Amino acid sequence: MAKRFQQSDFWCDFKCAHGWSKISESGVNVLVRTFKKAFLHFSLAYIPLAPEREEGEGEDSYISRLGEFSSRLKKALPKNTLCIRYDIPFDFPTPEERDSFVVRTGELSKATGVHIKKNKVDIQPPDSTFLDLSKSEDDLLSSMKNKWRYNVRYAAKHGVEVRSVTADSPDFEKDLDSFYELYKTTASRDGIGLHPKSYYKDLLERGAKSEKSDSDEKTKITLYIASHEGEDLAAIITLFQKDESIYLYGCSGNNKRNLMPAYLVQWTAIREAKAFGSRIYDFYGMPPTDDENHPMHGLYLFKTGFGGAHVHRPGSFDIPLSPLYSLYSTAENLRAFWHKKVMKKIRGR
């Protein structure tokens, strides 16, 4: 199994520039975050999408191996680490199979003696759709829903243009400002959070350096902006590596949405990801099912309309290391409820 981008040194080093530190244990990158506020002083260890499951390995053997790995890792962690959080890298084809595994982890915990519990807050998006980039461009277009294929061509026909921007581009600062204004519009409209502009700037600058390096783990970060008659309408940021390309961030304005700029900007990125040599294009996050009552149902329709295969992961699991873990877990769940339920309703009004 190829290394996921979240385990790459590029991504982990980027996260280390924004509040995390990194430990490597048995070839696995571990991110550690330490919190100091008043009398509070504690750390959390987070392992995104690793360790991978070995070929033919049963679920009980895998959970046992996580327990052994955690015991070794604990010695390298700060004394006040509350837990080790894993995003288990199992890819299931349906939500039902994923949910069944999550239920089984309670039994697996008892059977193996490894105290592992499902966390209510997932770090990585557990549901996504992957495009197989080994297909030809014609086959990729054919795999789309008819309306999506029509929208891509409609945008191009009606004068929407897409430009690819990197940190080395002549108008990088201006384009970054435009992206961030579009992102602020999207955040206000959809009730989502966003990082400071310096976060996205750093990501793009690191991508430009990596692309010019001699590293085997070359990473390309690109900002794509769709515009019409000089007005920027939609934008995305992607990460390309040899095994996978990821649609990381996306945003759009409120003007000229009838021109379908979001469809053409995605198709442009997909074509360039294929040319880069990536195996898949990961749309990176969507609702698990086609539930019309889900607040992000439109996102589900948009991403699945491009014709990819659905992937459902079990999300985040914790192995507690401290008696204070349960207190932290309760506080974390309350914070998530406040932001996802209460604040979204307030913004919606």
C-alpha contacts under 8 A as a table, 3 or more apart, distances in Angstrom:
res1	aa1	res2	aa2	distance
1	M	52	E	7.30
2	A	243	D	6.81
3	K	7	Q	6.33
3	K	8	S	6.99
3	K	243	D	7.96
4	R	7	Q	5.46
4	R	8	S	6.80
4	R	49	L	6.91
4	R	243	D	8.00
4	R	244	E	7.84
5	F	8	S	5.07
5	F	11	W	6.75
5	F	241	Q	7.49
5	F	244	E	7.46
6	Q	11	W	5.87
6	Q	12	C	6.90
6	Q	48	P	5.95
6	Q	49	L	6.96
7	Q	11	W	6.97
7	Q	12	C	6.69
7	Q	28	V	7.19
7	Q	29	N	5.89
7	Q	48	P	6.49
7	Q	49	L	7.10
7	Q	50	A	7.41
8	S	11	W	5.45
8	S	12	C	6.28
8	S	29	N	7.79
8	S	217	E	7.63
9	D	12	C	5.12
9	D	13	D	5.74
9	D	29	N	7.72
10	F	13	D	5.36
10	F	14	F	6.20
10	F	210	S	7.98
10	F	217	E	7.83
10	F	219	T	7.30
11	W	14	F	5.04
11	W	15	K	6.27
12	C	15	K	5.04
12	C	16	C	6.15
12	C	22	K	7.01
12	C	29	N	7.38
12	C	31	L	7.21
13	D	16	C	4.90
13	D	17	A	6.55
13	D	22	K	7.55
14	F	17	A	5.30
14	F	18	H	6.98
14	F	202	D	7.98
14	F	203	L	6.92
14	F	206	R	7.72
15	K	18	H	5.14
15	K	19	G	6.78
15	K	20	W	5.84
15	K	21	S	7.80
16	C	19	G	5.72
16	C	20	W	4.27
16	C	21	S	4.93
16	C	22	K	6.70
16	C	31	L	7.85
17	A	20	W	6.92
18	H	199	Y	7.74
19	G	33	R	6.64
20	W	31	L	6.09
20	W	32	V	5.51
20	W	33	R	4.86
20	W	34	T	7.65
21	S	31	L	5.65
21	S	32	V	5.12
21	S	33	R	6.43
22	K	29	N	6.70
22	K	30	V	5.59
22	K	31	L	4.73
22	K	32	V	6.09
23	I	29	N	6.01
23	I	30	V	5.03
23	I	31	L	6.47
23	I	32	V	7.51
23	I	76	A	7.91
24	S	27	G	6.15
24	S	28	V	5.50
24	S	29	N	4.66
24	S	30	V	5.89
25	E	28	V	5.21
25	E	29	N	6.62
25	E	30	V	7.32
25	E	73	L	6.72
28	V	47	I	7.89
28	V	50	A	6.77
28	V	51	P	6.64
29	N	47	I	6.76
30	V	45	A	6.66
30	V	46	Y	5.86
30	V	47	I	4.97
30	V	48	P	7.67
31	L	45	A	5.74
31	L	46	Y	5.06
31	L	47	I	6.25
32	V	43	S	6.76
32	V	44	L	5.64
32	V	45	A	4.46
32	V	46	Y	6.14
33	R	43	S	5.45
33	R	44	L	5.36
33	R	45	A	6.60
34	T	41	H	7.28
34	T	42	F	5.75
34	T	43	S	4.14
34	T	44	L	6.53
35	F	40	L	7.27
35	F	41	H	5.56
35	F	42	F	5.46
35	F	43	S	6.04
36	K	39	F	7.57
36	K	40	L	5.60
36	K	41	H	4.55
36	K	42	F	6.90
37	K	40	L	5.14
37	K	41	H	6.62
41	H	80	N	7.35
42	F	80	N	5.02
42	F	81	T	5.80
42	F	82	L	6.80
43	S	78	P	6.90
43	S	80	N	5.92
43	S	81	T	4.34
43	S	82	L	6.16
44	L	81	T	5.33
44	L	82	L	5.78
44	L	83	C	5.77
44	L	84	I	6.49
44	L	85	R	7.59
45	A	77	L	7.72
45	A	81	T	6.97
45	A	83	C	6.30
45	A	84	I	4.69
45	A	85	R	6.02
46	Y	84	I	5.78
46	Y	85	R	4.63
46	Y	86	Y	6.05
47	I	50	A	6.21
47	I	84	I	7.46
47	I	85	R	6.07
47	I	86	Y	4.91
47	I	87	D	6.42
48	P	86	Y	6.13
48	P	87	D	5.09
48	P	88	I	7.63
48	P	124	Q	7.56
49	L	52	E	7.31
49	L	86	Y	6.96
49	L	87	D	4.84
49	L	88	I	5.37
49	L	89	P	4.54
50	A	86	Y	7.25
50	A	87	D	6.96
50	A	88	I	6.33
50	A	89	P	5.92
51	P	66	L	7.84
51	P	88	I	7.61
51	P	89	P	7.36
52	E	88	I	8.00
52	E	89	P	6.15
53	R	57	E	6.52
53	R	62	Y	6.61
53	R	89	P	7.50
53	R	90	F	7.56
54	E	57	E	5.31
57	E	61	S	6.32
57	E	62	Y	6.52
58	G	61	S	5.24
58	G	62	Y	6.22
59	E	62	Y	5.04
59	E	63	I	6.23
59	E	108	L	7.67
60	D	63	I	5.21
60	D	64	S	6.16
60	D	108	L	5.90
60	D	111	A	7.61
60	D	112	T	6.64
61	S	64	S	5.05
61	S	65	R	6.14
62	Y	65	R	5.01
62	Y	66	L	6.30
63	I	66	L	4.98
63	I	67	G	6.37
63	I	108	L	7.17
63	I	109	S	7.52
63	I	112	T	7.11
63	I	114	V	7.08
64	S	67	G	5.07
64	S	68	E	6.38
64	S	112	T	5.83
64	S	113	G	7.90
64	S	114	V	6.59
65	R	68	E	5.04
65	R	69	F	6.00
66	L	69	F	4.99
66	L	70	S	5.99
67	G	70	S	5.10
67	G	71	S	6.30
67	G	114	V	5.55
68	E	71	S	5.17
68	E	72	R	6.51
69	F	72	R	5.27
69	F	73	L	6.10
70	S	73	L	4.94
70	S	74	K	5.91
70	S	84	I	7.27
70	S	319	I	7.82
71	S	74	K	5.32
71	S	75	K	7.23
72	R	75	K	5.95
72	R	76	A	7.65
73	L	76	A	5.45
73	L	77	L	6.62
74	K	77	L	5.20
77	L	81	T	6.67
78	P	81	T	5.63
80	N	322	S	7.63
81	T	84	I	7.86
81	T	321	L	6.69
81	T	322	S	7.07
82	L	320	P	6.12
82	L	321	L	5.20
82	L	322	S	4.93
82	L	323	P	7.81
82	L	324	L	6.65
82	L	325	Y	5.21
83	C	318	D	6.24
83	C	319	I	5.52
83	C	320	P	4.19
83	C	321	L	4.84
83	C	322	S	6.84
83	C	325	Y	6.68
84	I	318	D	5.67
84	I	319	I	5.25
84	I	320	P	6.47
84	I	321	L	7.33
85	R	316	S	6.49
85	R	317	F	5.62
85	R	318	D	4.45
85	R	319	I	6.45
86	Y	316	S	5.50
86	Y	317	F	5.20
86	Y	318	D	6.24
87	D	122	D	7.90
87	D	123	I	7.42
87	D	124	Q	7.10
87	D	314	P	7.58
87	D	315	G	5.33
87	D	316	S	4.46
87	D	317	F	6.37
88	I	313	R	7.40
88	I	314	P	6.52
88	I	315	G	6.39
88	I	316	S	6.69
88	I	317	F	7.29
89	P	313	R	6.83
89	P	314	P	7.90
90	F	313	R	5.70
90	F	314	P	6.93
91	D	311	V	5.83
91	D	312	H	5.70
91	D	313	R	5.15
92	F	95	P	7.25
92	F	97	E	6.27
92	F	98	R	5.66
92	F	311	V	5.74
92	F	312	H	4.97
92	F	313	R	6.11
93	P	97	E	7.28
93	P	98	R	7.96
93	P	309	A	7.98
93	P	310	H	6.09
93	P	311	V	5.26
93	P	312	H	6.12
94	T	97	E	5.48
94	T	98	R	6.50
94	T	310	H	7.38
94	T	311	V	7.03
94	T	312	H	6.19
95	P	98	R	5.01
95	P	99	D	5.95
95	P	288	P	6.45
95	P	289	T	7.66
95	P	312	H	5.85
96	E	99	D	5.07
96	E	100	S	6.03
97	E	100	S	5.08
97	E	101	F	6.41
98	R	101	F	5.25
98	R	102	V	6.43
98	R	312	H	6.27
98	R	313	R	6.29
98	R	314	P	5.70
99	D	102	V	5.01
99	D	103	V	6.33
99	D	314	P	7.10
100	S	103	V	5.19
100	S	104	R	6.28
101	F	104	R	4.95
101	F	105	T	6.36
101	F	314	P	7.43
102	V	105	T	5.37
102	V	106	G	7.74
102	V	118	K	7.26
102	V	314	P	6.28
103	V	106	G	6.17
103	V	107	E	7.84
104	R	107	E	5.31
104	R	108	L	6.16
105	T	108	L	4.73
105	T	109	S	5.86
105	T	116	I	7.60
105	T	117	K	7.44
106	G	109	S	5.19
106	G	110	K	6.60
106	G	116	I	7.82
106	G	117	K	7.19
107	E	110	K	5.23
107	E	111	A	6.11
108	L	111	A	4.97
108	L	112	T	5.95
109	S	112	T	5.43
109	S	113	G	5.63
109	S	114	V	5.06
109	S	115	H	5.67
109	S	116	I	5.93
109	S	117	K	7.94
110	K	113	G	5.24
110	K	114	V	7.02
110	K	115	H	7.69
114	V	319	I	7.86
115	H	319	I	5.89
115	H	320	P	7.20
116	I	317	F	6.51
116	I	318	D	5.59
116	I	319	I	4.74
116	I	320	P	7.43
117	K	317	F	5.48
117	K	318	D	5.42
117	K	319	I	6.72
118	K	315	G	7.93
118	K	316	S	6.31
118	K	317	F	4.44
118	K	318	D	6.40
119	N	122	D	6.84
119	N	315	G	7.97
119	N	316	S	5.59
119	N	317	F	5.22
119	N	318	D	6.32
120	K	316	S	7.77
120	K	333	N	6.73
121	V	316	S	7.00
121	V	332	E	7.82
121	V	333	N	6.98
121	V	336	A	7.13
122	D	125	P	6.87
122	D	126	P	7.31
122	D	315	G	5.36
122	D	316	S	4.98
123	I	315	G	7.30
123	I	316	S	6.45
124	Q	315	G	6.87
124	Q	316	S	7.74
125	P	128	S	7.32
125	P	284	Y	6.57
125	P	285	G	4.85
125	P	286	M	7.42
125	P	315	G	7.44
126	P	285	G	6.81
126	P	312	H	5.75
126	P	313	R	4.72
126	P	314	P	6.33
126	P	315	G	5.30
127	D	284	Y	7.39
127	D	285	G	5.41
127	D	286	M	5.63
127	D	287	P	6.47
127	D	288	P	5.57
127	D	310	H	7.52
127	D	311	V	5.82
127	D	312	H	4.59
127	D	313	R	6.24
128	S	282	D	6.98
128	S	283	F	6.03
128	S	284	Y	5.15
128	S	285	G	4.79
128	S	286	M	5.62
128	S	288	P	7.84
128	S	310	H	5.91
128	S	311	V	5.28
128	S	312	H	6.58
129	T	282	D	6.11
129	T	283	F	5.71
129	T	284	Y	7.07
129	T	285	G	7.84
129	T	303	K	7.14
129	T	304	T	6.53
129	T	308	G	5.31
129	T	309	A	5.25
129	T	310	H	4.30
129	T	311	V	5.69
130	F	280	I	6.12
130	F	281	Y	5.54
130	F	282	D	4.66
130	F	283	F	6.44
130	F	308	G	4.82
130	F	309	A	5.17
130	F	310	H	6.44
130	F	311	V	7.23
131	L	280	I	5.36
131	L	281	Y	4.97
131	L	282	D	6.57
131	L	306	F	7.88
131	L	307	G	6.99
131	L	308	G	4.37
131	L	309	A	6.52
132	D	135	K	6.21
132	D	279	R	6.42
132	D	280	I	4.88
132	D	281	Y	6.82
132	D	308	G	7.08
133	L	136	S	7.49
133	L	140	L	7.88
133	L	273	A	7.84
133	L	274	K	5.52
133	L	278	S	6.84
133	L	279	R	5.31
133	L	280	I	5.11
133	L	281	Y	6.75
134	S	274	K	7.57
134	S	279	R	6.35
134	S	280	I	7.81
135	K	139	D	5.82
135	K	140	L	6.17
136	S	139	D	5.09
136	S	140	L	6.20
137	E	140	L	4.99
137	E	141	L	6.19
137	E	271	R	7.28
138	D	141	L	5.13
138	D	142	S	6.13
139	D	142	S	4.87
139	D	143	S	6.12
140	L	143	S	5.13
140	L	144	M	6.74
140	L	307	G	7.68
141	L	144	M	5.41
141	L	149	R	6.26
141	L	306	F	7.99
142	S	145	K	7.76
142	S	149	R	7.80
143	S	306	F	6.87
143	S	307	G	4.97
143	S	308	G	7.81
144	M	148	W	6.08
144	M	149	R	6.05
144	M	305	G	5.79
144	M	306	F	4.44
144	M	307	G	4.63
145	K	148	W	5.31
145	K	149	R	6.44
145	K	305	G	5.39
145	K	306	F	6.52
145	K	307	G	6.79
146	N	149	R	5.24
146	N	150	Y	6.14
147	K	150	Y	4.95
147	K	151	N	6.03
148	W	151	N	4.98
148	W	152	V	6.26
148	W	263	Y	7.09
148	W	305	G	6.34
148	W	306	F	6.75
149	R	152	V	5.31
149	R	153	R	6.51
150	Y	153	R	5.27
150	Y	154	Y	5.89
151	N	154	Y	4.83
151	N	155	A	6.09
151	N	260	M	5.97
151	N	263	Y	6.33
151	N	264	L	7.57
152	V	155	A	5.50
152	V	156	A	6.58
152	V	260	M	7.22
152	V	261	P	8.00
152	V	263	Y	5.29
152	V	264	L	4.82
152	V	267	W	7.13
153	R	156	A	5.21
153	R	157	K	5.97
153	R	264	L	7.66
154	Y	157	K	5.06
154	Y	158	H	6.11
154	Y	259	L	7.20
154	Y	260	M	7.33
155	A	158	H	5.30
155	A	159	G	6.57
155	A	160	V	5.31
155	A	259	L	5.35
155	A	260	M	5.44
155	A	261	P	5.97
155	A	263	Y	7.66
155	A	264	L	6.29
156	A	159	G	5.51
156	A	160	V	5.24
156	A	161	E	6.80
156	A	264	L	7.05
157	K	160	V	7.44
158	H	259	L	7.11
159	G	228	H	6.12
159	G	229	E	7.55
160	V	226	A	6.45
160	V	227	S	5.58
160	V	228	H	4.79
160	V	229	E	7.83
160	V	259	L	7.33
160	V	261	P	6.50
160	V	264	L	7.91
161	E	226	A	5.50
161	E	227	S	5.37
161	E	228	H	6.33
162	V	224	Y	6.51
162	V	225	I	5.45
162	V	226	A	4.29
162	V	227	S	6.34
162	V	264	L	7.46
162	V	265	V	6.10
162	V	268	T	7.32
163	R	224	Y	5.71
163	R	225	I	5.48
163	R	226	A	6.64
164	S	222	T	6.47
164	S	223	L	5.92
164	S	224	Y	4.72
164	S	225	I	6.77
165	V	168	D	7.88
165	V	169	S	5.87
165	V	172	F	6.73
165	V	175	D	7.53
165	V	222	T	5.75
165	V	223	L	4.90
165	V	224	Y	6.04
165	V	225	I	7.71
166	T	169	S	5.34
166	T	172	F	6.77
166	T	204	L	6.32
166	T	205	E	7.67
166	T	207	G	7.93
166	T	208	A	6.55
166	T	221	I	6.89
166	T	222	T	5.31
166	T	223	L	6.26
167	A	172	F	5.72
167	A	201	K	7.77
167	A	204	L	5.54
167	A	205	E	5.13
167	A	207	G	7.80
167	A	208	A	5.87
168	D	172	F	6.88
168	D	205	E	7.96
168	D	208	A	6.68
169	S	172	F	5.15
171	D	174	K	5.39
171	D	175	D	6.08
172	F	175	D	5.12
172	F	176	L	5.97
173	E	176	L	5.07
173	E	177	D	6.22
174	K	177	D	5.15
174	K	178	S	6.32
175	D	178	S	4.98
175	D	179	F	6.16
176	L	179	F	5.04
176	L	180	Y	6.18
176	L	201	K	7.27
177	D	180	Y	5.13
177	D	181	E	6.25
178	S	181	E	5.22
178	S	182	L	6.34
178	S	232	D	7.19
179	F	182	L	5.18
179	F	183	Y	6.13
179	F	225	I	7.50
179	F	234	A	7.94
179	F	235	A	6.22
179	F	251	C	7.72
180	Y	183	Y	4.84
180	Y	184	K	6.12
180	Y	197	K	6.54
181	E	184	K	5.12
181	E	185	T	6.36
182	L	185	T	5.09
182	L	186	T	6.30
182	L	233	L	7.59
182	L	234	A	6.97
182	L	235	A	7.53
182	L	251	C	5.86
182	L	252	S	5.48
182	L	253	G	5.37
183	Y	186	T	5.00
183	Y	187	A	6.05
183	Y	194	L	7.63
183	Y	250	G	7.44
183	Y	251	C	5.02
183	Y	252	S	6.82
184	K	187	A	5.04
184	K	188	S	6.14
184	K	194	L	7.68
185	T	188	S	5.27
185	T	189	R	6.11
185	T	251	C	7.89
185	T	252	S	7.30
185	T	253	G	6.13
185	T	254	N	7.74
186	T	189	R	5.03
186	T	190	D	5.85
186	T	191	G	7.86
186	T	192	I	7.69
186	T	251	C	5.63
186	T	252	S	6.05
186	T	253	G	6.76
187	A	190	D	5.40
187	A	191	G	5.32
187	A	192	I	4.70
187	A	193	G	6.05
187	A	194	L	6.88
188	S	191	G	5.45
188	S	192	I	7.11
188	S	347	R	7.93
191	G	344	K	5.81
191	G	347	R	6.21
191	G	348	G	7.42
195	H	198	S	7.98
195	H	199	Y	6.16
195	H	200	Y	7.59
196	P	199	Y	5.61
196	P	200	Y	7.49
197	K	200	Y	5.55
197	K	201	K	6.32
198	S	201	K	4.93
198	S	202	D	6.01
199	Y	202	D	5.31
199	Y	203	L	6.37
200	Y	203	L	5.03
200	Y	204	L	6.26
201	K	204	L	5.25
201	K	205	E	6.12
202	D	205	E	5.06
202	D	206	R	6.05
203	L	206	R	5.24
203	L	207	G	6.21
203	L	221	I	7.25
204	L	207	G	4.98
204	L	208	A	6.32
204	L	221	I	5.53
204	L	222	T	6.84
204	L	223	L	7.83
205	E	208	A	5.16
205	E	209	K	6.49
206	R	209	K	5.17
206	R	210	S	6.14
206	R	221	I	7.97
207	G	210	S	5.05
207	G	211	E	6.04
207	G	219	T	5.92
207	G	220	K	5.07
207	G	221	I	4.73
207	G	222	T	7.84
208	A	211	E	5.28
208	A	212	K	6.61
208	A	220	K	6.77
208	A	221	I	6.96
209	K	212	K	5.40
209	K	213	S	6.32
210	S	213	S	5.03
210	S	215	S	7.39
210	S	218	K	5.63
210	S	219	T	5.58
210	S	220	K	6.91
211	E	218	K	5.66
211	E	219	T	5.70
211	E	220	K	5.49
213	S	218	K	7.08
214	D	218	K	7.55
215	S	218	K	5.50
217	E	241	Q	7.18
217	E	242	K	7.76
218	K	241	Q	6.35
218	K	242	K	7.66
219	T	239	L	6.82
219	T	240	F	5.69
219	T	241	Q	5.09
220	K	239	L	5.71
220	K	240	F	4.98
220	K	241	Q	6.72
221	I	237	I	7.02
221	I	238	T	5.69
221	I	239	L	4.73
221	I	240	F	6.45
222	T	237	I	5.60
222	T	238	T	5.42
222	T	239	L	6.76
223	L	235	A	6.99
223	L	236	I	5.80
223	L	237	I	4.50
223	L	238	T	6.66
224	Y	235	A	5.40
224	Y	236	I	5.34
224	Y	237	I	6.34
224	Y	265	V	6.52
224	Y	269	A	7.35
225	I	232	D	6.72
225	I	233	L	7.47
225	I	234	A	5.88
225	I	235	A	4.32
225	I	236	I	6.77
225	I	265	V	6.86
226	A	232	D	5.92
226	A	233	L	5.69
226	A	234	A	5.23
226	A	235	A	6.08
226	A	261	P	5.82
226	A	262	A	7.43
226	A	264	L	7.55
226	A	265	V	5.86
227	S	230	G	6.09
227	S	231	E	5.23
227	S	232	D	4.13
227	S	233	L	5.26
227	S	234	A	7.15
227	S	261	P	7.44
228	H	231	E	5.26
228	H	232	D	6.58
228	H	233	L	7.20
232	D	253	G	7.95
233	L	252	S	5.75
233	L	253	G	5.35
233	L	254	N	7.79
233	L	255	N	6.82
233	L	256	K	7.17
233	L	257	R	7.60
233	L	261	P	6.62
234	A	250	G	7.68
234	A	251	C	5.71
234	A	252	S	3.99
234	A	253	G	6.17
234	A	261	P	6.13
234	A	262	A	5.88
234	A	265	V	7.52
235	A	250	G	5.77
235	A	251	C	5.45
235	A	252	S	6.27
235	A	262	A	7.46
235	A	265	V	7.03
236	I	247	Y	7.19
236	I	248	L	7.40
236	I	249	Y	5.42
236	I	250	G	4.15
236	I	251	C	6.35
236	I	265	V	7.43
236	I	266	Q	7.84
237	I	247	Y	6.41
237	I	248	L	5.69
237	I	249	Y	5.16
237	I	250	G	6.48
238	T	245	S	7.03
238	T	246	I	5.50
238	T	247	Y	4.69
238	T	248	L	5.35
238	T	249	Y	7.13
238	T	269	A	7.54
239	L	245	S	5.53
239	L	246	I	5.13
239	L	247	Y	6.77
239	L	248	L	6.89
240	F	244	E	6.36
240	F	245	S	4.27
240	F	246	I	6.47
240	F	273	A	6.46
240	F	276	F	7.40
240	F	278	S	6.95
241	Q	244	E	5.42
241	Q	245	S	5.87
241	Q	278	S	6.22
242	K	245	S	7.74
242	K	276	F	7.46
242	K	277	G	5.91
242	K	278	S	4.62
242	K	279	R	7.02
243	D	277	G	7.89
243	D	278	S	5.01
243	D	279	R	5.22
243	D	280	I	6.96
244	E	278	S	4.96
244	E	279	R	5.51
244	E	280	I	4.95
244	E	281	Y	6.04
244	E	282	D	7.09
245	S	273	A	6.20
245	S	278	S	6.02
245	S	279	R	7.74
245	S	280	I	6.12
245	S	281	Y	4.74
245	S	282	D	6.02
246	I	281	Y	5.83
246	I	282	D	4.78
246	I	283	F	6.25
246	I	284	Y	6.52
247	Y	250	G	7.65
247	Y	281	Y	7.48
247	Y	282	D	6.19
247	Y	283	F	5.14
247	Y	284	Y	6.09
248	L	283	F	7.73
248	L	284	Y	6.71
252	S	262	A	7.38
253	G	257	R	7.69
254	N	257	R	6.53
256	K	259	L	5.65
256	K	260	M	7.89
257	R	260	M	5.61
257	R	261	P	6.84
260	M	263	Y	5.73
260	M	264	L	7.05
261	P	264	L	5.36
261	P	265	V	6.17
262	A	265	V	5.26
262	A	266	Q	6.31
263	Y	266	Q	5.34
263	Y	267	W	6.30
264	L	267	W	5.04
264	L	268	T	6.10
265	V	268	T	5.17
265	V	269	A	6.39
266	Q	269	A	5.13
266	Q	270	I	6.12
267	W	270	I	4.99
267	W	271	R	6.17
268	T	271	R	5.30
268	T	272	E	6.33
269	A	272	E	5.12
269	A	273	A	5.99
270	I	273	A	5.05
270	I	274	K	6.26
270	I	281	Y	6.73
271	R	274	K	5.19
271	R	275	A	6.30
272	E	275	A	4.89
272	E	276	F	6.03
273	A	276	F	4.99
273	A	277	G	6.52
273	A	278	S	5.91
273	A	281	Y	7.06
274	K	277	G	5.24
274	K	278	S	5.79
274	K	279	R	7.49
275	A	278	S	7.76
278	S	281	Y	7.40
283	F	303	K	6.57
286	M	296	M	7.49
286	M	299	L	6.30
286	M	300	Y	5.40
286	M	303	K	7.50
287	P	290	D	7.53
287	P	294	H	7.46
287	P	296	M	6.55
287	P	297	H	6.83
287	P	299	L	7.59
287	P	300	Y	5.77
288	P	312	H	7.28
289	T	300	Y	7.64
290	D	297	H	6.80
290	D	300	Y	6.79
290	D	301	L	7.53
291	D	294	H	5.47
291	D	297	H	6.39
292	E	297	H	5.72
293	N	297	H	7.05
294	H	297	H	5.15
295	P	298	G	7.92
296	M	299	L	5.30
296	M	300	Y	6.64
297	H	300	Y	5.04
297	H	301	L	6.39
298	G	301	L	5.13
298	G	302	F	6.15
299	L	302	F	5.06
299	L	303	K	6.15
300	Y	303	K	5.49
300	Y	304	T	6.00
301	L	304	T	5.45
301	L	305	G	5.87
302	F	305	G	5.43
302	F	306	F	7.44
303	K	306	F	6.05
304	T	307	G	5.78
304	T	308	G	6.31
304	T	310	H	7.92
305	G	308	G	7.86
320	P	323	P	7.87
320	P	325	Y	6.11
321	L	325	Y	7.22
322	S	325	Y	5.46
323	P	326	S	6.82
324	L	327	L	5.44
324	L	328	Y	6.49
325	Y	328	Y	5.11
325	Y	329	S	6.04
326	S	329	S	5.00
326	S	330	T	6.20
327	L	330	T	5.28
327	L	331	A	6.38
328	Y	331	A	5.11
328	Y	332	E	6.07
329	S	332	E	5.04
329	S	333	N	6.19
330	T	333	N	5.21
330	T	334	L	6.29
331	A	334	L	5.15
331	A	335	R	6.20
332	E	335	R	5.10
332	E	336	A	6.21
333	N	336	A	5.09
333	N	337	F	6.17
334	L	337	F	5.08
334	L	338	W	6.18
335	R	338	W	5.10
335	R	339	H	6.32
336	A	339	H	5.30
336	A	340	K	5.84
336	A	341	K	7.99
337	F	340	K	5.32
337	F	341	K	5.43
337	F	342	V	6.94
338	W	341	K	5.67
338	W	342	V	4.96
338	W	343	M	6.14
339	H	342	V	5.99
339	H	343	M	4.99
339	H	344	K	6.66
340	K	343	M	6.35
340	K	344	K	5.82
341	K	344	K	5.52
341	K	345	K	6.29
342	V	345	K	5.34
342	V	346	I	6.36
343	M	346	I	4.97
343	M	347	R	6.12
344	K	347	R	5.08
344	K	348	G	5.97
345	K	348	G	4.94
345	K	349	R	6.38
346	I	349	R	5.33
